[in-house]
Amino acid sequence: MIDLKKSFEEMGFDEVKTYIQSGNVIFDSDEIDLIKLEKDIVKILSEKFNYQSKVVIISHEQLARIIQNAPKDFGVYAQDYRYDVLFLKFPLSSKEALGKILIREGVDNVTAGEGVLYFSRLISKAGQSYLNKIIGTAVYKEMTIRNWNTTSRLLELC
């Protein structure tokens, strides 16, 4: 994460912060074209770290809307459910992604949002959840998953 932070600083971004060890980077940029910003970052990170980087850019405003527009009671019953947000890479729409996500009846629940899917699963049956199986699917290459606590904390850090 130290090298990742340094890379963003070298790209000229301001107020660069990282959060936990899963590639979350918060930064300021004057670039308003998020698609261009994503392509530029992917190119530089892929070259620097010698792997095909996957980046999902979310603006502060988008992140605030994602949290504000979460389904009713999403994140509320943490003793019974695990809550995750599946952030989708443009141009994948939540409607398209929803059609490619399998859920186990009685265990999983998924709701489409703006550029995201809200996914919850019963803790008592988490081993039966289909969320674990998503990693092996083609659609997984077009998203990144963060738990609800991390998602909420990222907004606080913004």
C-alpha positions as CSV (number, residue, x, y, z in Angstrom):
1,M,0.0,0.0,0.0
2,I,3.0,2.3,0.6
3,D,4.1,1.8,-3.0
4,L,0.5,2.3,-4.3
5,K,0.2,5.5,-2.4
6,K,3.5,6.7,-3.7
7,S,2.5,5.8,-7.3
8,F,-0.6,8.0,-7.0
9,E,1.4,10.9,-5.6
10,E,3.9,10.5,-8.5
11,M,0.9,10.7,-10.9
12,G,0.3,14.1,-9.5
13,F,-2.7,13.4,-7.3
14,D,-3.3,15.4,-4.1
15,E,-4.4,14.3,-0.7
16,V,-3.6,10.6,-1.4
17,K,-4.6,8.2,1.3
18,T,-4.9,4.4,1.3
19,Y,-7.3,2.4,3.4
20,I,-6.7,-1.2,4.6
21,Q,-4.7,-3.7,2.5
22,S,-7.2,-4.1,-0.4
23,G,-6.1,-1.4,-2.8
24,N,-8.5,1.4,-1.6
25,V,-7.0,4.7,-2.6
26,I,-8.6,8.1,-1.9
27,F,-7.2,11.1,-3.8
28,D,-8.1,14.5,-5.2
29,S,-7.9,15.1,-8.9
30,D,-8.9,17.9,-11.2
31,E,-9.8,15.4,-14.0
32,I,-13.6,15.2,-14.3
33,D,-13.6,12.5,-17.0
34,L,-13.6,9.3,-14.8
35,I,-13.2,7.0,-17.8
36,K,-10.0,8.8,-18.9
37,L,-8.8,8.9,-15.3
38,E,-9.4,5.2,-14.9
39,K,-7.6,4.4,-18.2
40,D,-4.6,6.6,-17.2
41,I,-4.3,5.0,-13.8
42,V,-4.6,1.4,-15.2
43,K,-1.9,2.1,-17.7
44,I,0.6,3.5,-15.2
45,L,-0.1,0.9,-12.5
46,S,0.0,-2.0,-14.9
47,E,3.4,-0.8,-16.2
48,K,4.8,0.0,-12.8
49,F,3.8,-3.2,-11.1
50,N,4.0,-5.5,-14.1
51,Y,0.5,-6.9,-14.0
52,Q,-2.9,-6.0,-15.6
53,S,-4.3,-3.6,-13.1
54,K,-8.0,-3.4,-12.5
55,V,-9.4,-0.1,-11.3
56,V,-12.8,1.1,-10.4
57,I,-13.1,4.8,-10.0
58,I,-15.9,6.2,-7.8
59,S,-16.2,9.9,-7.2
60,H,-17.0,11.3,-3.7
61,E,-20.5,12.2,-4.9
62,Q,-21.1,8.8,-6.3
63,L,-20.0,7.1,-3.1
64,A,-22.3,9.3,-1.1
65,R,-25.2,8.4,-3.3
66,I,-24.4,4.7,-3.2
67,I,-24.6,4.8,0.6
68,Q,-27.6,7.1,0.7
69,N,-29.5,5.0,-1.8
70,A,-28.8,1.6,-0.2
71,P,-31.8,-0.6,0.3
72,K,-33.8,0.0,3.4
73,D,-32.1,-1.7,6.4
74,F,-29.0,-2.5,4.4
75,G,-26.2,-2.8,6.9
76,V,-28.5,-2.6,9.9
77,Y,-28.7,-6.2,11.0
78,A,-24.9,-7.0,11.2
79,Q,-25.5,-9.7,13.7
80,D,-27.5,-11.7,11.2
81,Y,-26.2,-10.7,7.7
82,R,-23.0,-9.9,5.9
83,Y,-23.3,-6.9,3.6
84,D,-21.2,-6.2,0.6
85,V,-21.3,-3.6,-2.2
86,L,-20.3,-4.8,-5.7
87,F,-18.8,-1.8,-7.5
88,L,-19.2,-2.2,-11.2
89,K,-16.7,-1.1,-13.9
90,F,-18.1,1.1,-16.6
91,P,-19.8,0.2,-18.9
92,L,-21.3,-2.7,-17.0
93,S,-24.7,-1.7,-15.8
94,S,-26.3,-2.9,-12.6
95,K,-29.1,-4.4,-14.7
96,E,-26.6,-6.4,-16.8
97,A,-24.7,-7.5,-13.7
98,L,-27.8,-8.5,-11.9
99,G,-28.6,-10.9,-14.7
100,K,-25.2,-12.6,-14.3
101,I,-25.2,-13.0,-10.5
102,L,-26.6,-16.2,-9.0
103,I,-28.2,-16.1,-5.6
104,R,-29.1,-18.9,-3.3
105,E,-32.8,-18.6,-2.2
106,G,-33.1,-18.2,1.5
107,V,-29.4,-17.2,1.9
108,D,-28.6,-14.4,-0.6
109,N,-30.3,-11.1,-1.5
110,V,-29.1,-8.8,-4.2
111,T,-30.5,-5.4,-5.2
112,A,-29.4,-3.2,-8.1
113,G,-28.2,0.4,-7.5
114,E,-26.5,3.1,-9.4
115,G,-23.3,1.4,-10.7
116,V,-23.4,-1.1,-7.9
117,L,-25.1,-4.2,-6.6
118,Y,-26.0,-4.4,-2.9
119,F,-25.5,-8.0,-1.7
120,S,-26.5,-9.4,1.6
121,R,-26.3,-13.0,2.9
122,L,-27.3,-14.8,6.1
123,I,-24.3,-15.3,8.4
124,S,-25.7,-18.6,9.6
125,K,-25.7,-19.9,6.0
126,A,-22.8,-17.9,4.6
127,G,-21.0,-21.0,3.5
128,Q,-23.9,-21.7,1.2
129,S,-23.9,-18.2,-0.4
130,Y,-23.2,-17.9,-4.1
131,L,-21.2,-14.7,-3.5
132,N,-18.1,-16.9,-2.9
133,K,-18.6,-18.4,-6.4
134,I,-18.6,-15.1,-8.2
135,I,-14.8,-14.9,-8.2
136,G,-14.6,-17.6,-10.9
137,T,-17.1,-15.9,-13.2
138,A,-16.4,-13.6,-16.2
139,V,-18.5,-10.8,-14.6
140,Y,-16.2,-10.7,-11.6
141,K,-13.5,-9.1,-13.8
142,E,-15.8,-6.1,-14.2
143,M,-16.2,-5.3,-10.5
144,T,-14.6,-5.0,-7.1
145,I,-16.3,-6.0,-3.9
146,R,-16.1,-4.1,-0.6
147,N,-18.0,-4.9,2.6
148,W,-20.4,-2.4,3.9
149,N,-18.2,-1.3,6.8
150,T,-15.3,-0.5,4.4
151,T,-17.7,1.3,2.0
152,S,-19.0,3.5,4.8
153,R,-15.5,4.1,6.1
154,L,-14.3,5.2,2.7
155,L,-17.0,7.8,2.5
156,E,-15.9,9.1,6.0
157,L,-12.3,9.3,4.8
158,C,-13.3,11.3,1.7
